[in-house]
Amino acid sequence: MEKIKVTTSTGFKAEVDPRLDDDFDYAEMISDLYETGAGLSKCIKHVIGANGYERLKKHCREKDGFLSSEKIKQEFQEITNAKVDEDLDVSLKNS
């Protein structure tokens, strides 16, 4: 299955499975994330893979080595929102 190519506003590039919104494992992870506030790294790895996760951390890390949780959350939100936008674009094109 061809993945959706996503580029965030800061230039980070990732590929996302178009079936993400129907992925039960991912739905469970998101539910746990909302309930407990923990598990963001697991969600990110599930969506963009372990390699993508390491690239995202490198992309977000500041020059002094600090890695902001907020930056990671923003990037992940853009990645998952872009996947939703892509689905909307596809369905609009096909109607």
N, C-alpha and C positions, 0 to 999 in steps of 0.2 A: 504494500500500500504506500502510495506517495505521501510524503509528509508535507505539511504546510510550512513554508519558510517565513520566519518572523524576524523583523529587525525592530528593536526598541528605539525610543527617541534618543538614547545615548549611543546607539550604534551597535549594541550587542545583537548577534545573530544566532538564531536557534531554529530547530525544526521540531514541529509538534504533530503528533498523530491526530488526524482529523476525527478520529473516533473518541477523543478524550471526553466529550460530553456524555458518552454512553459507557464509560469505563467504570465499572462498579468498584474496583480496587481504588481508583482515584477518588471516587465519591466517598468511600469510607475514610480515606486519608484526610480529605477536606473536612468531613464531619468531625473527625478527631481534632483537627487543627482548630476549628471553631469552638469545640467544647473545652479543650484543654489549653489551647494557645501554644501547644508543642507540636513538632513534626513538620515544620516548614521545609527543612532540608530534605526530608523523605519525599514530600510532595514535589519539590523541584527536581530531584533525581528521577522520579517517576515520569515527569513530563519531558525533561530534556536530557535525561541520562546522566550517568556519573561523570562522563567527560564534559558534558555541557555544564554541569554543576560546578566543576572545578574552573572551567573557563569563565563562568559567571562570577565566581568569587574573585578571580584575578581581575576581571573587568571592573568590579566594584571597589576593590581594595584601594585605599588612598596611598599616596607616596610614602607616608610614614608607617605603613603597615596596618593601619586601622581598617576594619571591615564593618561598615555600618549595616545593622539589621534593617533599617529603614530603606537603604538603597537596594538591598537584596529584595525586600518585599515589593518595592515599586517596580523593579525590573520584572519580577515574577508576575506581578499583576498585569503589566503591559504584555507580557508573553501570552498569558492566558486570555486576556481581553482581545488581543489580535487574532487568536484562534476563533473566538466567538464572532468577531467582525468578519473574518474570512467565511465562516459558515453563512452569515447573513448575506454577504455579497454573492455567494454561490447560489443561495436559494432565490435571491432577487433576480439574478441573471437567468435562472431557469424558469421563472414564472411568466 
